[in-house]
Amino acid sequence: MKFVHPDECPDGPHRGPEGPCEDLGQCGKCLSPSWRLRPKGERFGDHIPDCSLPDPHPGFCMGGGWGHPPTEVMRG
């Protein structure tokens, strides 16, 4: 497999994990550190009480919703 330079990566720009449903990952095209979704039912910290996004979701929580039930696995 041929890897691309991070500046030319079609999946870039890459960022670190944000929010409770993301974990540290690695891009398979340029090998840069990036983020990935955690498995359903696993979180790092918790959602805000009124999170309106579907669970799991990328990025930070958004308010204005009904929140989510407690998770099976809590990390951090």
PDB file of N, CA, C and O in Angstrom:
ATOM      1  N   MET A   1       0.834  -1.176   0.000  1.00  0.00           N
ATOM      2  CA  MET A   1       0.000   0.000   0.000  1.00  0.00           C
ATOM      3  C   MET A   1       0.880   1.241   0.000  1.00  0.00           C
ATOM      4  O   MET A   1       1.857   1.318   0.746  1.00  0.00           O
ATOM      5  N   LYS A   2       0.536   2.198  -0.828  1.00  0.00           N
ATOM      6  CA  LYS A   2       1.297   3.437  -0.908  1.00  0.00           C
ATOM      7  C   LYS A   2       0.643   4.496  -0.029  1.00  0.00           C
ATOM      8  O   LYS A   2      -0.564   4.725  -0.109  1.00  0.00           O
ATOM      9  N   PHE A   3       1.447   5.133   0.802  1.00  0.00           N
ATOM     10  CA  PHE A   3       0.946   6.167   1.686  1.00  0.00           C
ATOM     11  C   PHE A   3       1.171   7.539   1.074  1.00  0.00           C
ATOM     12  O   PHE A   3       2.128   7.742   0.327  1.00  0.00           O
ATOM     13  N   VAL A   4       0.292   8.477   1.388  1.00  0.00           N
ATOM     14  CA  VAL A   4       0.404   9.840   0.877  1.00  0.00           C
ATOM     15  C   VAL A   4       0.979  10.741   1.966  1.00  0.00           C
ATOM     16  O   VAL A   4       0.932  10.413   3.152  1.00  0.00           O
ATOM     17  N   HIS A   5       1.521  11.879   1.541  1.00  0.00           N
ATOM     18  CA  HIS A   5       2.021  12.877   2.481  1.00  0.00           C
ATOM     19  C   HIS A   5       0.816  13.485   3.208  1.00  0.00           C
ATOM     20  O   HIS A   5      -0.226  13.694   2.586  1.00  0.00           O
ATOM     21  N   PRO A   6       0.934  13.772   4.511  1.00  0.00           N
ATOM     22  CA  PRO A   6      -0.204  14.333   5.251  1.00  0.00           C
ATOM     23  C   PRO A   6      -0.797  15.598   4.628  1.00  0.00           C
ATOM     24  O   PRO A   6      -2.005  15.818   4.721  1.00  0.00           O
ATOM     25  N   ASP A   7       0.022  16.422   4.002  1.00  0.00           N
ATOM     26  CA  ASP A   7      -0.492  17.637   3.358  1.00  0.00           C
ATOM     27  C   ASP A   7      -1.342  17.337   2.134  1.00  0.00           C
ATOM     28  O   ASP A   7      -2.119  18.187   1.699  1.00  0.00           O
ATOM     29  N   GLU A   8      -1.206  16.143   1.574  1.00  0.00           N
ATOM     30  CA  GLU A   8      -1.935  15.762   0.371  1.00  0.00           C
ATOM     31  C   GLU A   8      -3.008  14.709   0.645  1.00  0.00           C
ATOM     32  O   GLU A   8      -3.606  14.173  -0.288  1.00  0.00           O
ATOM     33  N   CYS A   9      -3.250  14.414   1.909  1.00  0.00           N
ATOM     34  CA  CYS A   9      -4.191  13.364   2.267  1.00  0.00           C
ATOM     35  C   CYS A   9      -5.624  13.775   1.905  1.00  0.00           C
ATOM     36  O   CYS A   9      -6.068  14.855   2.294  1.00  0.00           O
ATOM     37  N   PRO A  10      -6.351  12.930   1.168  1.00  0.00           N
ATOM     38  CA  PRO A  10      -7.731  13.257   0.804  1.00  0.00           C
ATOM     39  C   PRO A  10      -8.684  13.258   2.002  1.00  0.00           C
ATOM     40  O   PRO A  10      -9.769  13.834   1.920  1.00  0.00           O
ATOM     41  N   ASP A  11      -8.295  12.622   3.112  1.00  0.00           N
ATOM     42  CA  ASP A  11      -9.129  12.609   4.314  1.00  0.00           C
ATOM     43  C   ASP A  11      -8.757  13.713   5.304  1.00  0.00           C
ATOM     44  O   ASP A  11      -9.399  13.850   6.345  1.00  0.00           O
ATOM     45  N   GLY A  12      -7.734  14.495   4.991  1.00  0.00           N
ATOM     46  CA  GLY A  12      -7.273  15.558   5.883  1.00  0.00           C
ATOM     47  C   GLY A  12      -8.090  16.821   5.708  1.00  0.00           C
ATOM     48  O   GLY A  12      -8.947  16.871   4.826  1.00  0.00           O
ATOM     49  N   PRO A  13      -7.859  17.833   6.509  1.00  0.00           N
ATOM     50  CA  PRO A  13      -6.891  17.829   7.601  1.00  0.00           C
ATOM     51  C   PRO A  13      -7.402  16.996   8.775  1.00  0.00           C
ATOM     52  O   PRO A  13      -8.606  16.882   9.000  1.00  0.00           O
ATOM     53  N   HIS A  14      -6.467  16.425   9.508  1.00  0.00           N
ATOM     54  CA  HIS A  14      -6.801  15.567  10.628  1.00  0.00           C
ATOM     55  C   HIS A  14      -6.843  16.379  11.913  1.00  0.00           C
ATOM     56  O   HIS A  14      -6.212  17.430  12.023  1.00  0.00           O
ATOM     57  N   ARG A  15      -7.592  15.876  12.876  1.00  0.00           N
ATOM     58  CA  ARG A  15      -7.703  16.540  14.176  1.00  0.00           C
ATOM     59  C   ARG A  15      -7.681  15.476  15.262  1.00  0.00           C
ATOM     60  O   ARG A  15      -7.802  14.282  14.985  1.00  0.00           O
ATOM     61  N   GLY A  16      -7.527  15.915  16.474  1.00  0.00           N
ATOM     62  CA  GLY A  16      -7.568  15.007  17.603  1.00  0.00           C
ATOM     63  C   GLY A  16      -9.001  14.684  17.982  1.00  0.00           C
ATOM     64  O   GLY A  16      -9.935  15.251  17.414  1.00  0.00           O
ATOM     65  N   PRO A  17      -9.188  13.778  18.939  1.00  0.00           N
ATOM     66  CA  PRO A  17     -10.543  13.417  19.369  1.00  0.00           C
ATOM     67  C   PRO A  17     -11.235  14.570  20.089  1.00  0.00           C
ATOM     68  O   PRO A  17     -10.601  15.340  20.811  1.00  0.00           O
ATOM     69  N   GLU A  18     -12.533  14.675  19.883  1.00  0.00           N
ATOM     70  CA  GLU A  18     -13.373  15.685  20.523  1.00  0.00           C
ATOM     71  C   GLU A  18     -14.638  14.990  21.016  1.00  0.00           C
ATOM     72  O   GLU A  18     -15.165  14.111  20.334  1.00  0.00           O
ATOM     73  N   GLY A  19     -15.114  15.360  22.151  1.00  0.00           N
ATOM     74  CA  GLY A  19     -16.365  14.820  22.648  1.00  0.00           C
ATOM     75  C   GLY A  19     -16.239  13.426  23.216  1.00  0.00           C
ATOM     76  O   GLY A  19     -15.186  12.797  23.104  1.00  0.00           O
ATOM     77  N   PRO A  20     -17.320  12.933  23.832  1.00  0.00           N
ATOM     78  CA  PRO A  20     -17.272  11.669  24.565  1.00  0.00           C
ATOM     79  C   PRO A  20     -17.251  10.412  23.705  1.00  0.00           C
ATOM     80  O   PRO A  20     -16.917   9.341  24.213  1.00  0.00           O
ATOM     81  N   CYS A  21     -17.590  10.500  22.440  1.00  0.00           N
ATOM     82  CA  CYS A  21     -17.692   9.297  21.587  1.00  0.00           C
ATOM     83  C   CYS A  21     -16.468   9.075  20.715  1.00  0.00           C
ATOM     84  O   CYS A  21     -16.448   8.138  19.916  1.00  0.00           O
ATOM     85  N   GLU A  22     -15.450   9.910  20.848  1.00  0.00           N
ATOM     86  CA  GLU A  22     -14.280   9.781  19.992  1.00  0.00           C
ATOM     87  C   GLU A  22     -13.061   9.309  20.764  1.00  0.00           C
ATOM     88  O   GLU A  22     -12.950   9.525  21.971  1.00  0.00           O
ATOM     89  N   ASP A  23     -12.148   8.662  20.052  1.00  0.00           N
ATOM     90  CA  ASP A  23     -10.908   8.163  20.618  1.00  0.00           C
ATOM     91  C   ASP A  23      -9.781   8.514  19.659  1.00  0.00           C
ATOM     92  O   ASP A  23     -10.028   8.879  18.509  1.00  0.00           O
ATOM     93  N   LEU A  24      -8.556   8.405  20.127  1.00  0.00           N
ATOM     94  CA  LEU A  24      -7.400   8.646  19.285  1.00  0.00           C
ATOM     95  C   LEU A  24      -7.289   7.534  18.246  1.00  0.00           C
ATOM     96  O   LEU A  24      -7.434   6.358  18.580  1.00  0.00           O
ATOM     97  N   GLY A  25      -7.039   7.889  17.023  1.00  0.00           N
ATOM     98  CA  GLY A  25      -6.897   6.929  15.940  1.00  0.00           C
ATOM     99  C   GLY A  25      -5.758   7.330  15.026  1.00  0.00           C
ATOM    100  O   GLY A  25      -4.963   8.209  15.360  1.00  0.00           O
ATOM    101  N   GLN A  26      -5.681   6.690  13.880  1.00  0.00           N
ATOM    102  CA  GLN A  26      -4.632   6.969  12.910  1.00  0.00           C
ATOM    103  C   GLN A  26      -5.208   6.843  11.509  1.00  0.00           C
ATOM    104  O   GLN A  26      -5.939   5.897  11.214  1.00  0.00           O
ATOM    105  N   CYS A  27      -4.884   7.782  10.659  1.00  0.00           N
ATOM    106  CA  CYS A  27      -5.337   7.748   9.269  1.00  0.00           C
ATOM    107  C   CYS A  27      -4.627   6.598   8.543  1.00  0.00           C
ATOM    108  O   CYS A  27      -3.411   6.444   8.651  1.00  0.00           O
ATOM    109  N   GLY A  28      -5.380   5.816   7.824  1.00  0.00           N
ATOM    110  CA  GLY A  28      -4.806   4.701   7.078  1.00  0.00           C
ATOM    111  C   GLY A  28      -4.176   5.104   5.761  1.00  0.00           C
ATOM    112  O   GLY A  28      -3.527   4.288   5.106  1.00  0.00           O
ATOM    113  N   LYS A  29      -4.364   6.372   5.359  1.00  0.00           N
ATOM    114  CA  LYS A  29      -3.805   6.824   4.084  1.00  0.00           C
ATOM    115  C   LYS A  29      -2.487   7.566   4.237  1.00  0.00           C
ATOM    116  O   LYS A  29      -1.619   7.472   3.370  1.00  0.00           O
ATOM    117  N   CYS A  30      -2.325   8.323   5.360  1.00  0.00           N
ATOM    118  CA  CYS A  30      -1.089   9.097   5.539  1.00  0.00           C
ATOM    119  C   CYS A  30      -0.412   8.813   6.879  1.00  0.00           C
ATOM    120  O   CYS A  30       0.658   9.353   7.158  1.00  0.00           O
ATOM    121  N   LEU A  31      -1.019   7.981   7.697  1.00  0.00           N
ATOM    122  CA  LEU A  31      -0.497   7.571   9.004  1.00  0.00           C
ATOM    123  C   LEU A  31      -0.453   8.704  10.030  1.00  0.00           C
ATOM    124  O   LEU A  31       0.214   8.570  11.057  1.00  0.00           O
ATOM    125  N   SER A  32      -1.146   9.813   9.777  1.00  0.00           N
ATOM    126  CA  SER A  32      -1.203  10.912  10.735  1.00  0.00           C
ATOM    127  C   SER A  32      -2.112  10.547  11.900  1.00  0.00           C
ATOM    128  O   SER A  32      -3.080   9.807  11.723  1.00  0.00           O
ATOM    129  N   PRO A  33      -1.809  11.061  13.097  1.00  0.00           N
ATOM    130  CA  PRO A  33      -2.745  10.868  14.203  1.00  0.00           C
ATOM    131  C   PRO A  33      -4.078  11.532  13.859  1.00  0.00           C
ATOM    132  O   PRO A  33      -4.100  12.594  13.237  1.00  0.00           O
ATOM    133  N   SER A  34      -5.142  10.937  14.243  1.00  0.00           N
ATOM    134  CA  SER A  34      -6.466  11.458  13.935  1.00  0.00           C
ATOM    135  C   SER A  34      -7.430  10.947  15.001  1.00  0.00           C
ATOM    136  O   SER A  34      -7.001  10.595  16.100  1.00  0.00           O
ATOM    137  N   TRP A  35      -8.710  10.902  14.698  1.00  0.00           N
ATOM    138  CA  TRP A  35      -9.722  10.439  15.635  1.00  0.00           C
ATOM    139  C   TRP A  35     -10.507   9.296  15.007  1.00  0.00           C
ATOM    140  O   TRP A  35     -10.461   9.073  13.797  1.00  0.00           O
ATOM    141  N   ARG A  36     -11.222   8.582  15.857  1.00  0.00           N
ATOM    142  CA  ARG A  36     -12.142   7.535  15.403  1.00  0.00           C
ATOM    143  C   ARG A  36     -13.291   7.476  16.404  1.00  0.00           C
ATOM    144  O   ARG A  36     -13.145   7.894  17.553  1.00  0.00           O
ATOM    145  N   LEU A  37     -14.419   6.963  15.968  1.00  0.00           N
ATOM    146  CA  LEU A  37     -15.543   6.785  16.888  1.00  0.00           C
ATOM    147  C   LEU A  37     -15.273   5.589  17.793  1.00  0.00           C
ATOM    148  O   LEU A  37     -14.777   4.558  17.340  1.00  0.00           O
ATOM    149  N   ARG A  38     -15.599   5.731  19.055  1.00  0.00           N
ATOM    150  CA  ARG A  38     -15.521   4.604  19.982  1.00  0.00           C
ATOM    151  C   ARG A  38     -16.659   3.639  19.652  1.00  0.00           C
ATOM    152  O   ARG A  38     -17.639   4.042  19.024  1.00  0.00           O
ATOM    153  N   PRO A  39     -16.551   2.383  20.061  1.00  0.00           N
ATOM    154  CA  PRO A  39     -17.651   1.442  19.843  1.00  0.00           C
ATOM    155  C   PRO A  39     -18.921   1.917  20.552  1.00  0.00           C
ATOM    156  O   PRO A  39     -18.844   2.584  21.583  1.00  0.00           O
ATOM    157  N   LYS A  40     -20.071   1.579  20.007  1.00  0.00           N
ATOM    158  CA  LYS A  40     -21.338   1.961  20.630  1.00  0.00           C
ATOM    159  C   LYS A  40     -21.379   1.429  22.053  1.00  0.00           C
ATOM    160  O   LYS A  40     -21.043   0.271  22.302  1.00  0.00           O
ATOM    161  N   GLY A  41     -21.791   2.274  22.978  1.00  0.00           N
ATOM    162  CA  GLY A  41     -21.854   1.879  24.379  1.00  0.00           C
ATOM    163  C   GLY A  41     -20.599   2.180  25.170  1.00  0.00           C
ATOM    164  O   GLY A  41     -20.553   1.890  26.365  1.00  0.00           O
ATOM    165  N   GLU A  42     -19.567   2.757  24.542  1.00  0.00           N
ATOM    166  CA  GLU A  42     -18.336   3.116  25.240  1.00  0.00           C
ATOM    167  C   GLU A  42     -18.116   4.614  25.096  1.00  0.00           C
ATOM    168  O   GLU A  42     -18.241   5.155  23.998  1.00  0.00           O
ATOM    169  N   ARG A  43     -17.795   5.282  26.177  1.00  0.00           N
ATOM    170  CA  ARG A  43     -17.566   6.736  26.148  1.00  0.00           C
ATOM    171  C   ARG A  43     -16.341   7.089  26.958  1.00  0.00           C
ATOM    172  O   ARG A  43     -15.913   6.334  27.831  1.00  0.00           O
ATOM    173  N   PHE A  44     -15.782   8.251  26.657  1.00  0.00           N
ATOM    174  CA  PHE A  44     -14.721   8.846  27.449  1.00  0.00           C
ATOM    175  C   PHE A  44     -15.349  10.063  28.102  1.00  0.00           C
ATOM    176  O   PHE A  44     -15.555  11.083  27.445  1.00  0.00           O
ATOM    177  N   GLY A  45     -15.653   9.969  29.385  1.00  0.00           N
ATOM    178  CA  GLY A  45     -16.428  11.013  30.033  1.00  0.00           C
ATOM    179  C   GLY A  45     -17.893  10.808  29.671  1.00  0.00           C
ATOM    180  O   GLY A  45     -18.286   9.714  29.265  1.00  0.00           O
ATOM    181  N   ASP A  46     -18.694  11.841  29.816  1.00  0.00           N
ATOM    182  CA  ASP A  46     -20.117  11.693  29.537  1.00  0.00           C
ATOM    183  C   ASP A  46     -20.608  12.816  28.637  1.00  0.00           C
ATOM    184  O   ASP A  46     -19.945  13.840  28.474  1.00  0.00           O
ATOM    185  N   HIS A  47     -21.775  12.606  28.061  1.00  0.00           N
ATOM    186  CA  HIS A  47     -22.424  13.634  27.255  1.00  0.00           C
ATOM    187  C   HIS A  47     -22.940  14.737  28.166  1.00  0.00           C
ATOM    188  O   HIS A  47     -23.091  14.527  29.369  1.00  0.00           O
ATOM    189  N   ILE A  48     -23.211  15.912  27.603  1.00  0.00           N
ATOM    190  CA  ILE A  48     -23.881  16.937  28.386  1.00  0.00           C
ATOM    191  C   ILE A  48     -25.304  16.433  28.652  1.00  0.00           C
ATOM    192  O   ILE A  48     -25.830  15.651  27.860  1.00  0.00           O
ATOM    193  N   PRO A  49     -25.935  16.860  29.743  1.00  0.00           N
ATOM    194  CA  PRO A  49     -27.247  16.307  30.117  1.00  0.00           C
ATOM    195  C   PRO A  49     -28.326  16.466  29.051  1.00  0.00           C
ATOM    196  O   PRO A  49     -29.235  15.639  28.977  1.00  0.00           O
ATOM    197  N   ASP A  50     -28.249  17.515  28.219  1.00  0.00           N
ATOM    198  CA  ASP A  50     -29.286  17.734  27.207  1.00  0.00           C
ATOM    199  C   ASP A  50     -28.770  17.562  25.781  1.00  0.00           C
ATOM    200  O   ASP A  50     -29.208  18.269  24.873  1.00  0.00           O
ATOM    201  N   CYS A  51     -27.830  16.616  25.577  1.00  0.00           N
ATOM    202  CA  CYS A  51     -27.264  16.385  24.244  1.00  0.00           C
ATOM    203  C   CYS A  51     -28.383  16.041  23.251  1.00  0.00           C
ATOM    204  O   CYS A  51     -29.235  15.197  23.527  1.00  0.00           O
ATOM    205  N   SER A  52     -28.361  16.706  22.101  1.00  0.00           N
ATOM    206  CA  SER A  52     -29.402  16.493  21.092  1.00  0.00           C
ATOM    207  C   SER A  52     -28.926  15.658  19.905  1.00  0.00           C
ATOM    208  O   SER A  52     -29.707  15.382  18.995  1.00  0.00           O
ATOM    209  N   LEU A  53     -27.665  15.257  19.903  1.00  0.00           N
ATOM    210  CA  LEU A  53     -27.136  14.478  18.783  1.00  0.00           C
ATOM    211  C   LEU A  53     -27.400  12.988  19.004  1.00  0.00           C
ATOM    212  O   LEU A  53     -27.536  12.549  20.146  1.00  0.00           O
ATOM    213  N   PRO A  54     -27.474  12.201  17.914  1.00  0.00           N
ATOM    214  CA  PRO A  54     -27.657  10.754  18.080  1.00  0.00           C
ATOM    215  C   PRO A  54     -26.427  10.140  18.742  1.00  0.00           C
ATOM    216  O   PRO A  54     -25.309  10.631  18.584  1.00  0.00           O
ATOM    217  N   ASP A  55     -26.650   9.077  19.474  1.00  0.00           N
ATOM    218  CA  ASP A  55     -25.543   8.415  20.169  1.00  0.00           C
ATOM    219  C   ASP A  55     -25.192   7.122  19.447  1.00  0.00           C
ATOM    220  O   ASP A  55     -26.073   6.280  19.271  1.00  0.00           O
ATOM    221  N   PRO A  56     -23.958   6.926  19.022  1.00  0.00           N
ATOM    222  CA  PRO A  56     -22.791   7.781  19.178  1.00  0.00           C
ATOM    223  C   PRO A  56     -22.745   8.868  18.112  1.00  0.00           C
ATOM    224  O   PRO A  56     -23.369   8.738  17.059  1.00  0.00           O
ATOM    225  N   HIS A  57     -22.001   9.946  18.389  1.00  0.00           N
ATOM    226  CA  HIS A  57     -21.868  11.045  17.423  1.00  0.00           C
ATOM    227  C   HIS A  57     -20.434  11.541  17.402  1.00  0.00           C
ATOM    228  O   HIS A  57     -19.741  11.478  18.417  1.00  0.00           O
ATOM    229  N   PRO A  58     -19.979  12.034  16.254  1.00  0.00           N
ATOM    230  CA  PRO A  58     -18.653  12.642  16.199  1.00  0.00           C
ATOM    231  C   PRO A  58     -18.699  14.040  16.815  1.00  0.00           C
ATOM    232  O   PRO A  58     -19.745  14.688  16.826  1.00  0.00           O
ATOM    233  N   GLY A  59     -17.574  14.490  17.318  1.00  0.00           N
ATOM    234  CA  GLY A  59     -17.440  15.843  17.830  1.00  0.00           C
ATOM    235  C   GLY A  59     -18.077  16.052  19.192  1.00  0.00           C
ATOM    236  O   GLY A  59     -18.502  15.115  19.867  1.00  0.00           O
ATOM    237  N   PHE A  60     -18.125  17.334  19.567  1.00  0.00           N
ATOM    238  CA  PHE A  60     -18.675  17.724  20.860  1.00  0.00           C
ATOM    239  C   PHE A  60     -20.194  17.628  20.850  1.00  0.00           C
ATOM    240  O   PHE A  60     -20.817  17.666  19.789  1.00  0.00           O
ATOM    241  N   CYS A  61     -20.786  17.504  22.027  1.00  0.00           N
ATOM    242  CA  CYS A  61     -22.238  17.451  22.183  1.00  0.00           C
ATOM    243  C   CYS A  61     -22.866  18.803  21.825  1.00  0.00           C
ATOM    244  O   CYS A  61     -22.218  19.847  21.907  1.00  0.00           O
ATOM    245  N   MET A  62     -24.121  18.759  21.434  1.00  0.00           N
ATOM    246  CA  MET A  62     -24.912  19.967  21.208  1.00  0.00           C
ATOM    247  C   MET A  62     -26.137  19.884  22.113  1.00  0.00           C
ATOM    248  O   MET A  62     -26.782  18.839  22.199  1.00  0.00           O
ATOM    249  N   GLY A  63     -26.451  20.972  22.776  1.00  0.00           N
ATOM    250  CA  GLY A  63     -27.574  21.001  23.703  1.00  0.00           C
ATOM    251  C   GLY A  63     -28.919  21.079  22.999  1.00  0.00           C
ATOM    252  O   GLY A  63     -28.998  21.086  21.770  1.00  0.00           O
ATOM    253  N   GLY A  64     -29.978  21.138  23.804  1.00  0.00           N
ATOM    254  CA  GLY A  64     -31.323  21.291  23.269  1.00  0.00           C
ATOM    255  C   GLY A  64     -32.073  19.998  23.074  1.00  0.00           C
ATOM    256  O   GLY A  64     -33.133  19.996  22.447  1.00  0.00           O
ATOM    257  N   GLY A  65     -31.558  18.890  23.594  1.00  0.00           N
ATOM    258  CA  GLY A  65     -32.225  17.597  23.398  1.00  0.00           C
ATOM    259  C   GLY A  65     -32.603  16.957  24.714  1.00  0.00           C
ATOM    260  O   GLY A  65     -32.752  17.630  25.734  1.00  0.00           O
ATOM    261  N   TRP A  66     -32.755  15.635  24.675  1.00  0.00           N
ATOM    262  CA  TRP A  66     -33.185  14.874  25.849  1.00  0.00           C
ATOM    263  C   TRP A  66     -32.045  14.107  26.499  1.00  0.00           C
ATOM    264  O   TRP A  66     -32.259  13.442  27.513  1.00  0.00           O
ATOM    265  N   GLY A  67     -30.855  14.180  25.952  1.00  0.00           N
ATOM    266  CA  GLY A  67     -29.723  13.459  26.523  1.00  0.00           C
ATOM    267  C   GLY A  67     -29.726  11.984  26.137  1.00  0.00           C
ATOM    268  O   GLY A  67     -30.460  11.574  25.237  1.00  0.00           O
ATOM    269  N   HIS A  68     -28.907  11.192  26.817  1.00  0.00           N
ATOM    270  CA  HIS A  68     -28.732   9.767  26.509  1.00  0.00           C
ATOM    271  C   HIS A  68     -28.747   8.948  27.788  1.00  0.00           C
ATOM    272  O   HIS A  68     -28.394   9.461  28.850  1.00  0.00           O
ATOM    273  N   PRO A  69     -29.146   7.688  27.709  1.00  0.00           N
ATOM    274  CA  PRO A  69     -29.071   6.823  28.893  1.00  0.00           C
ATOM    275  C   PRO A  69     -27.616   6.575  29.276  1.00  0.00           C
ATOM    276  O   PRO A  69     -26.716   6.796  28.465  1.00  0.00           O
ATOM    277  N   PRO A  70     -27.379   6.117  30.503  1.00  0.00           N
ATOM    278  CA  PRO A  70     -26.003   5.824  30.920  1.00  0.00           C
ATOM    279  C   PRO A  70     -25.348   4.818  29.985  1.00  0.00           C
ATOM    280  O   PRO A  70     -26.023   3.991  29.373  1.00  0.00           O
ATOM    281  N   THR A  71     -24.045   4.898  29.882  1.00  0.00           N
ATOM    282  CA  THR A  71     -23.285   4.035  28.982  1.00  0.00           C
ATOM    283  C   THR A  71     -22.848   2.746  29.683  1.00  0.00           C
ATOM    284  O   THR A  71     -22.802   2.681  30.911  1.00  0.00           O
ATOM    285  N   GLU A  72     -22.533   1.735  28.894  1.00  0.00           N
ATOM    286  CA  GLU A  72     -22.062   0.462  29.432  1.00  0.00           C
ATOM    287  C   GLU A  72     -20.637   0.568  29.945  1.00  0.00           C
ATOM    288  O   GLU A  72     -20.324   0.044  31.014  1.00  0.00           O
ATOM    289  N   VAL A  73     -19.752   1.253  29.184  1.00  0.00           N
ATOM    290  CA  VAL A  73     -18.344   1.366  29.531  1.00  0.00           C
ATOM    291  C   VAL A  73     -17.964   2.837  29.569  1.00  0.00           C
ATOM    292  O   VAL A  73     -18.143   3.551  28.582  1.00  0.00           O
ATOM    293  N   MET A  74     -17.444   3.292  30.694  1.00  0.00           N
ATOM    294  CA  MET A  74     -17.011   4.682  30.843  1.00  0.00           C
ATOM    295  C   MET A  74     -15.509   4.689  31.029  1.00  0.00           C
ATOM    296  O   MET A  74     -14.990   4.023  31.924  1.00  0.00           O
ATOM    297  N   ARG A  75     -14.824   5.415  30.212  1.00  0.00           N
ATOM    298  CA  ARG A  75     -13.375   5.536  30.302  1.00  0.00           C
ATOM    299  C   ARG A  75     -13.045   6.982  30.638  1.00  0.00           C
ATOM    300  O   ARG A  75     -13.678   7.905  30.125  1.00  0.00           O
ATOM    301  N   GLY A  76     -12.069   7.176  31.487  1.00  0.00           N
ATOM    302  CA  GLY A  76     -11.601   8.520  31.790  1.00  0.00           C
ATOM    303  C   GLY A  76     -12.330   9.216  32.896  1.00  0.00           C
ATOM    304  O   GLY A  76     -12.007  10.357  33.226  1.00  0.00           O
TER     305      GLY A  76
END
